[in-house]
Amino acid sequence: MLRQQRKQTLILALWAVLICCVIVGSLVPARSAVIVAIGRLHISLKVLHFCGYTSLALMALMAIRRRSNAVLAALAMILLGVALEFGQKLSPGRSCEIRDMFINGAGVLTGIAIGFLSRRIVPLASRT
């Protein structure tokens, strides 16, 4: 029991770190070292948005035991994405894109779907 609680605490801490990384990455100026380094990766920013928010939602489902609270926390990541997009208006060289809001939301919904599917698959695999 204690081991499970530690594991859940670790996942919750990692989720908090991921949220901080998304916030920082979303609000730093366009000419910052972080954004320049990401630009060198030759990965579409839209793909990064989608994967980041998929991860945020999935981590919420993993970190929070009670399903209803986990889903609410995951859905709150959509609000975070919208707020950060509007916050980018205040960051030099960054802009607010409605398309990114939809991509973030699609990532969250994908993360929730993956989380629900994995909860169904993992218990079935552990029975055999």
N, C-alpha and C positions, 0 to 999 in steps of 0.2 A: 504493500500500500504506500509506504513512504517513498519507495523507488518510483512508483507511478506519479506521485505528487511532485517529486523533483523533476521528472521528465516534463510534466505539464508546465512547471515553473520555468524551465529552460526554454520551452517552445514559446511561452508568453514573452519572455525576455527577448528572444530572437525576433518575434513579431514586432515588439516595440522598437528594436534596432532597425528593422526593415522600414517601419513607418518613418523613423527619423531620417533614414537614407533617402526615402522618396521625397520627404519634405525639403531636405537640403538640395537634392538634385533638381527639384522643381523650381526652387526660388533663387538659386545662385545666378549671377549675371551670365550672359551668353559668352563673354570672353574669359570666364573663370577657368582655372586649370582643370576643374572637374568636367565641364562641358567640352573643353578642347580635347581632353583625353577620351571622352565618350565619342566625340566626332572621329577620332582616329581609329575606332574599332570597326568602322564601316558597317554598322548595324543600323537599320532604320529606327528612327526615334519612335515611330508608331509601334513597331514591334516591342521596343523597350517599354513603352507605356502599357501595352497589352500584357506583357509578361510580368511587369512589376505589380500591376493591380490583380492579376490572377494569383500571384504569390501572396499578396496581402490578404486576399479573401481566403485562400486555402490555409494560410497560417492562422487566421482567426478561427476557422473551423477546427483546426487541430489544437489550438491553445485553450479554447473555452469548452468545458465539458457539456454544459447544458445546451442542447441543440438550438432552442429558440434564441437564447442569448448570443450564441455563436453566429447565427444567421443575421441577427440585427447588427452585430459588430462587423460582419463581412459587408453587409449592405451600407454601413456607415462609411466604408471606404469609397463608395461612389460619391458621397458628400465631400469627403476629403479631396478627391480628384477634382471635383467642381470648384471647391474653394481654392485649391492650389492653382488651377488654371486662371482664375480671376486674380490671384496673387501675383501671377507672372506679369501682369500689366505694370506692376510696381518695380519689377526687376529689369535693369538696363539690358536692352537687346533681346528681351524675351517678349512673347506675345501670348494673348489668350486665344485659344482655338477651340471652337465648339466641337470640331471633329475629335480632338483629343479627349474631350469629356465623354463622348460616346464610346471611344476606344477604351477608355478607363472603365466605364460601366460594363462594357462587353467582357473585359478582363475579369472584373469582379464576378459577373454571372457565370463565367467559365470556371473560375476558381470554386465557386459554390457547387457547381455541377460535378466537378472533379472530386470535391470533398465528399459529396453525397455518394457518388459511385464508389469511391475508395472505402467508405464505411460499409458498403454492402459487399464488396469483393473480399476485403481483408478478413472479416469474420468467417466467410465461407471457406477461405483457404486455411484458416487455423483449425477448422473442424476435422480436416482430413489428416 
